Amino acid sequence: MKKTIRVMEYQMKKIGTKYPNNDVLRDMYCTIMMYIKGEVKNIFAMTERARQFYTWGARQFKYVVSDDGCYGIQFNVSGLRHRGRVRIYYNPSTDYFDVELLRSIKNELVWGCEDVDFVQLHNILHKHIEREDDMVV
């Protein structure tokens, strides 16, 4: 992951955009993962939120930084309703999250939503990735 971040930092310097350092990216990654996955102590004490997260088949986690100063994570999912990429950006100016669902190959936007609260983040993702009729956490 560090190699990817260094390449990203070099490109961002080249463009001239301000970007967060590695510690800020790592902290935001942990924060977003806590919001969408919840606290997992062990396999026997798994919460409903964690169970729902594992049904998405999430893999290949990366940091992302946009040109407008938002940063967050990207990962691939293989859920029942969506198979492709998920990008979650944290917007520091509004203190909300922006969510994008993309097709993997064409990188085409399938669905997007802005100004998502951290309380709603998991439920919105689960509704669009896996299923609507599952229990809301």
C-alpha positions as CSV (number, residue, x, y, z in Angstrom):
1,M,0.0,0.0,0.0
2,K,2.8,2.4,0.7
3,K,4.0,2.2,-2.9
4,T,0.6,3.1,-4.2
5,I,0.4,6.1,-1.8
6,R,3.8,7.3,-2.8
7,V,2.8,7.2,-6.5
8,M,-0.4,9.0,-5.7
9,E,1.5,11.6,-3.7
10,Y,3.8,12.3,-6.5
11,Q,1.0,12.7,-9.0
12,M,-0.9,15.0,-6.6
13,K,2.2,17.2,-6.2
14,K,2.6,17.3,-9.9
15,I,-1.0,18.5,-10.3
16,G,-0.6,21.0,-7.5
17,T,-3.5,19.8,-5.4
18,K,-3.3,19.8,-1.6
19,Y,-3.6,16.3,-0.3
20,P,-3.6,14.6,3.2
21,N,-0.5,12.8,4.4
22,N,-0.3,9.1,5.0
23,D,-1.4,9.3,8.7
24,V,-4.6,11.2,7.8
25,L,-5.4,8.7,5.1
26,R,-4.8,5.7,7.5
27,D,-7.0,7.3,10.2
28,M,-9.8,8.0,7.7
29,Y,-9.6,4.4,6.4
30,C,-10.0,3.1,10.0
31,T,-12.9,5.5,10.7
32,I,-14.8,4.5,7.5
33,M,-14.2,0.8,8.2
34,M,-15.5,1.2,11.7
35,Y,-18.7,2.9,10.4
36,I,-19.4,0.3,7.7
37,K,-18.2,-2.8,9.5
38,G,-18.7,-2.1,13.2
39,E,-16.6,-3.5,16.0
40,V,-15.6,-7.1,15.5
41,K,-14.1,-8.7,18.6
42,N,-14.0,-12.3,17.3
43,I,-16.0,-14.6,15.0
44,F,-18.5,-15.6,17.8
45,A,-19.3,-12.0,18.9
46,M,-20.0,-10.6,15.4
47,T,-22.5,-7.9,15.1
48,E,-25.3,-7.8,12.5
49,R,-23.4,-4.9,10.8
50,A,-20.3,-7.0,10.5
51,R,-22.2,-10.0,9.1
52,Q,-23.8,-7.8,6.5
53,F,-20.4,-6.3,5.6
54,Y,-18.9,-9.8,5.0
55,T,-21.8,-10.7,2.6
56,W,-20.6,-8.0,0.3
57,G,-17.3,-9.9,-0.5
58,A,-15.3,-6.7,-0.1
59,R,-11.6,-6.9,-1.2
60,Q,-8.7,-4.9,-2.6
61,F,-8.9,-1.9,-0.4
62,K,-7.1,1.3,-1.5
63,Y,-6.8,4.9,-0.5
64,V,-8.3,7.5,-2.9
65,V,-7.9,11.2,-3.2
66,S,-9.9,13.4,-5.5
67,D,-9.0,16.7,-7.1
68,D,-11.4,18.7,-4.9
69,G,-9.7,17.8,-1.6
70,C,-11.9,14.8,-0.7
71,Y,-10.2,11.6,0.4
72,G,-11.3,8.1,1.5
73,I,-11.2,4.5,0.4
74,Q,-12.1,2.3,-2.6
75,F,-12.8,-1.4,-2.6
76,N,-14.3,-4.0,-4.8
77,V,-17.5,-5.9,-3.9
78,S,-19.4,-8.8,-5.3
79,G,-22.9,-8.4,-3.8
80,L,-26.2,-9.6,-5.0
81,R,-27.2,-6.2,-6.5
82,H,-23.8,-4.6,-7.3
83,R,-20.6,-6.1,-8.5
84,G,-17.8,-3.6,-9.0
85,R,-16.1,-0.8,-7.2
86,V,-17.2,1.2,-4.2
87,R,-15.7,4.6,-3.5
88,I,-16.3,6.4,-0.2
89,Y,-15.0,10.0,0.0
90,Y,-14.9,12.1,3.1
91,N,-15.5,15.7,2.4
92,P,-13.8,17.7,5.2
93,S,-15.6,21.0,4.3
94,T,-19.1,19.5,4.9
95,D,-18.1,16.7,7.3
96,Y,-20.2,14.2,5.2
97,F,-19.4,11.2,3.0
98,D,-19.9,10.9,-0.8
99,V,-20.5,7.4,-2.1
100,E,-20.0,6.1,-5.6
101,L,-20.7,2.7,-7.1
102,L,-18.8,2.0,-10.3
103,R,-18.5,-0.8,-12.8
104,S,-15.1,-2.5,-12.6
105,I,-14.0,-2.6,-16.2
106,K,-15.3,0.6,-17.7
107,N,-15.0,2.6,-14.4
108,E,-18.6,3.9,-15.2
109,L,-20.7,5.4,-12.5
110,V,-23.7,3.3,-11.7
111,W,-25.0,5.1,-8.6
112,G,-23.8,8.0,-6.5
113,C,-24.9,9.9,-3.5
114,E,-23.6,13.0,-1.7
115,D,-23.9,14.2,1.9
116,V,-24.3,10.8,3.6
117,D,-24.2,10.9,7.3
118,F,-22.0,8.4,9.2
119,V,-25.1,6.8,10.8
120,Q,-26.6,6.1,7.3
121,L,-23.4,5.0,5.6
122,H,-23.7,1.3,6.2
123,N,-27.4,1.1,5.6
124,I,-27.1,2.9,2.2
125,L,-24.2,0.8,1.1
126,H,-25.9,-2.5,2.1
127,K,-29.1,-1.5,0.4
128,H,-27.3,-0.8,-2.9
129,I,-24.7,-3.6,-2.8
130,E,-26.6,-6.6,-1.3
131,R,-30.3,-6.3,-0.7
132,E,-33.1,-4.0,0.5
133,D,-35.1,-6.4,2.6
134,D,-32.4,-7.3,5.1
135,M,-32.6,-6.0,8.6
136,V,-31.6,-2.3,9.0
137,V,-28.8,-1.9,11.6
